[in-house]
């Protein structure tokens, strides 16, 4: 399921929700559009697997605020992303750790993710 999410105040389109992934990924093209500069990246600790079976070295990692919902009912968590420079049709991946932190419930048949927030449930609608 692909969603749009707010990462550090930027609406990032085509983010893959992948509860099988153990890491959160931000593609370099999306990272560069945020104008944070490569100096904001910390060294990555491990190579990543799963990009077509190829090991990929991350450019680095960065912790950014991710938010869902409206200004009157937001849900915000800090997420550590591995930034990778690979050619993919999506701009990032939210893995199972982040989904657990958000207490997200996925309903893939309906393409919706539900996230509890202070004033009620946030519905995040996705696409295939």
C-alpha positions as YAML, in Angstrom:
chain: A
units: angstrom
residues:
- id: 1
  name: UNK
  ca: [0.00, 0.00, 0.00]
- id: 2
  name: UNK
  ca: [1.31, 3.46, -0.90]
- id: 3
  name: UNK
  ca: [0.44, 6.53, 1.17]
- id: 4
  name: UNK
  ca: [1.32, 10.19, 1.47]
- id: 5
  name: UNK
  ca: [2.83, 11.30, 4.76]
- id: 6
  name: UNK
  ca: [4.24, 14.42, 6.31]
- id: 7
  name: UNK
  ca: [7.97, 14.14, 6.98]
- id: 8
  name: UNK
  ca: [9.51, 17.19, 8.65]
- id: 9
  name: UNK
  ca: [6.81, 19.44, 7.23]
- id: 10
  name: UNK
  ca: [7.07, 18.10, 3.67]
- id: 11
  name: UNK
  ca: [4.28, 16.04, 2.15]
- id: 12
  name: UNK
  ca: [6.03, 13.01, 0.71]
- id: 13
  name: UNK
  ca: [4.02, 11.09, -1.88]
- id: 14
  name: UNK
  ca: [4.26, 7.40, -2.72]
- id: 15
  name: UNK
  ca: [5.60, 6.05, 0.58]
- id: 16
  name: UNK
  ca: [5.41, 2.27, 0.77]
- id: 17
  name: UNK
  ca: [3.87, 0.81, 3.93]
- id: 18
  name: UNK
  ca: [5.70, -2.48, 4.43]
- id: 19
  name: UNK
  ca: [5.08, -4.38, 7.66]
- id: 20
  name: UNK
  ca: [7.65, -6.99, 6.53]
- id: 21
  name: UNK
  ca: [10.48, -4.44, 6.41]
- id: 22
  name: UNK
  ca: [12.68, -4.04, 9.48]
- id: 23
  name: UNK
  ca: [13.95, -0.60, 8.43]
- id: 24
  name: UNK
  ca: [12.54, 2.75, 7.37]
- id: 25
  name: UNK
  ca: [13.89, 4.02, 4.07]
- id: 26
  name: UNK
  ca: [13.96, 7.50, 2.58]
- id: 27
  name: UNK
  ca: [15.06, 7.69, -1.03]
- id: 28
  name: UNK
  ca: [17.86, 10.16, -1.75]
- id: 29
  name: UNK
  ca: [15.70, 12.07, -4.26]
- id: 30
  name: UNK
  ca: [13.10, 12.81, -1.55]
- id: 31
  name: UNK
  ca: [15.81, 13.61, 1.02]
- id: 32
  name: UNK
  ca: [17.46, 16.11, -1.33]
- id: 33
  name: UNK
  ca: [14.15, 17.87, -1.96]
- id: 34
  name: UNK
  ca: [14.02, 18.63, 1.78]
- id: 35
  name: UNK
  ca: [17.25, 20.67, 1.41]
- id: 36
  name: UNK
  ca: [18.79, 19.26, 4.59]
- id: 37
  name: UNK
  ca: [22.21, 18.63, 3.07]
- id: 38
  name: UNK
  ca: [24.34, 15.53, 3.39]
- id: 39
  name: UNK
  ca: [25.95, 16.92, 6.56]
- id: 40
  name: UNK
  ca: [22.69, 16.15, 8.38]
- id: 41
  name: UNK
  ca: [23.26, 12.43, 7.79]
- id: 42
  name: UNK
  ca: [24.88, 10.21, 10.40]
- id: 43
  name: UNK
  ca: [26.97, 7.28, 9.20]
- id: 44
  name: UNK
  ca: [24.91, 4.19, 8.42]
- id: 45
  name: UNK
  ca: [25.74, 1.12, 10.46]
- id: 46
  name: UNK
  ca: [24.80, -1.82, 8.23]
- id: 47
  name: UNK
  ca: [24.27, -2.54, 4.53]
- id: 48
  name: UNK
  ca: [20.66, -3.05, 3.50]
- id: 49
  name: UNK
  ca: [19.33, -6.11, 1.70]
- id: 50
  name: UNK
  ca: [16.14, -6.56, -0.25]
- id: 51
  name: UNK
  ca: [16.55, -4.19, -3.18]
- id: 52
  name: UNK
  ca: [16.16, -6.86, -5.82]
- id: 53
  name: UNK
  ca: [18.38, -9.15, -3.75]
- id: 54
  name: UNK
  ca: [21.27, -6.69, -3.89]
- id: 55
  name: UNK
  ca: [23.05, -5.28, -0.84]
- id: 56
  name: UNK
  ca: [22.86, -1.49, -0.81]
- id: 57
  name: UNK
  ca: [24.98, 0.86, 1.27]
- id: 58
  name: UNK
  ca: [22.95, 3.68, 2.77]
- id: 59
  name: UNK
  ca: [24.24, 7.22, 2.28]
- id: 60
  name: UNK
  ca: [23.56, 7.67, 5.98]
- id: 61
  name: UNK
  ca: [20.73, 7.83, 8.45]
- id: 62
  name: UNK
  ca: [18.67, 10.67, 9.82]
- id: 63
  name: UNK
  ca: [15.92, 11.02, 12.43]
- id: 64
  name: UNK
  ca: [12.94, 13.09, 11.28]
- id: 65
  name: UNK
  ca: [9.45, 13.81, 12.57]
- id: 66
  name: UNK
  ca: [6.69, 11.95, 10.75]
- id: 67
  name: UNK
  ca: [3.11, 13.07, 11.27]
- id: 68
  name: UNK
  ca: [-0.35, 11.99, 10.25]
- id: 69
  name: UNK
  ca: [-3.72, 13.64, 10.78]
- id: 70
  name: UNK
  ca: [-4.92, 17.20, 10.96]
- id: 71
  name: UNK
  ca: [-3.50, 20.04, 13.03]
- id: 72
  name: UNK
  ca: [-6.33, 19.55, 15.56]
- id: 73
  name: UNK
  ca: [-5.72, 15.79, 15.87]
- id: 74
  name: UNK
  ca: [-2.15, 14.91, 14.89]
- id: 75
  name: UNK
  ca: [-0.04, 11.87, 15.62]
- id: 76
  name: UNK
  ca: [3.69, 12.57, 15.52]
- id: 77
  name: UNK
  ca: [6.62, 10.18, 15.98]
- id: 78
  name: UNK
  ca: [10.36, 10.50, 15.39]
- id: 79
  name: UNK
  ca: [11.56, 8.00, 12.79]
- id: 80
  name: UNK
  ca: [15.14, 7.10, 11.91]
- id: 81
  name: UNK
  ca: [15.43, 6.65, 8.15]
- id: 82
  name: UNK
  ca: [18.22, 5.03, 6.17]
- id: 83
  name: UNK
  ca: [18.77, 7.27, 3.13]
- id: 84
  name: UNK
  ca: [19.53, 5.27, -0.01]
- id: 85
  name: UNK
  ca: [20.26, 6.30, -3.57]
- id: 86
  name: UNK
  ca: [18.49, 3.67, -5.66]
- id: 87
  name: UNK
  ca: [16.05, 3.96, -8.52]
- id: 88
  name: UNK
  ca: [12.62, 3.05, -7.14]
- id: 89
  name: UNK
  ca: [9.11, 4.17, -8.02]
- id: 90
  name: UNK
  ca: [8.45, 5.19, -4.42]
- id: 91
  name: UNK
  ca: [10.00, 7.83, -2.18]
- id: 92
  name: UNK
  ca: [10.32, 5.89, 1.04]
- id: 93
  name: UNK
  ca: [9.29, 2.92, 3.15]
- id: 94
  name: UNK
  ca: [7.72, 2.78, 6.58]
- id: 95
  name: UNK
  ca: [8.65, -0.51, 8.21]
- id: 96
  name: UNK
  ca: [7.09, -2.54, 10.99]
- id: 97
  name: UNK
  ca: [8.91, -0.75, 13.82]
- id: 98
  name: UNK
  ca: [7.44, 2.60, 12.82]
- id: 99
  name: UNK
  ca: [4.02, 1.09, 12.21]
- id: 100
  name: UNK
  ca: [4.18, -0.35, 15.74]
- id: 101
  name: UNK
  ca: [5.26, 3.01, 17.19]
- id: 102
  name: UNK
  ca: [2.26, 4.66, 15.53]
- id: 103
  name: UNK
  ca: [0.07, 1.74, 16.70]
- id: 104
  name: UNK
  ca: [-1.11, 1.56, 13.10]
- id: 105
  name: UNK
  ca: [-3.62, -1.01, 11.94]
- id: 106
  name: UNK
  ca: [-3.47, -1.89, 8.25]
- id: 107
  name: UNK
  ca: [-6.57, -2.83, 6.30]
- id: 108
  name: UNK
  ca: [-5.02, -3.71, 2.96]
- id: 109
  name: UNK
  ca: [-8.30, -4.87, 1.37]
- id: 110
  name: UNK
  ca: [-9.69, -1.36, 1.91]
- id: 111
  name: UNK
  ca: [-6.32, 0.39, 1.37]
- id: 112
  name: UNK
  ca: [-6.57, 2.23, 4.68]
- id: 113
  name: UNK
  ca: [-4.31, 2.56, 7.70]
- id: 114
  name: UNK
  ca: [-5.84, 3.50, 11.06]
- id: 115
  name: UNK
  ca: [-3.77, 5.34, 13.67]
- id: 116
  name: UNK
  ca: [-5.06, 6.20, 17.15]
- id: 117
  name: UNK
  ca: [-4.66, 9.83, 18.19]
- id: 118
  name: UNK
  ca: [-5.71, 12.00, 21.13]
- id: 119
  name: UNK
  ca: [-9.05, 13.08, 19.63]
- id: 120
  name: UNK
  ca: [-9.91, 9.91, 17.73]
- id: 121
  name: UNK
  ca: [-8.73, 7.60, 15.00]
- id: 122
  name: UNK
  ca: [-6.82, 8.98, 12.01]
- id: 123
  name: UNK
  ca: [-7.62, 7.32, 8.68]
- id: 124
  name: UNK
  ca: [-4.81, 7.31, 6.13]
- id: 125
  name: UNK
  ca: [-6.05, 6.20, 2.72]
- id: 126
  name: UNK
  ca: [-3.62, 4.59, 0.34]
- id: 127
  name: UNK
  ca: [-3.35, 3.31, -3.18]
- id: 128
  name: UNK
  ca: [-1.98, 0.14, -4.75]
...
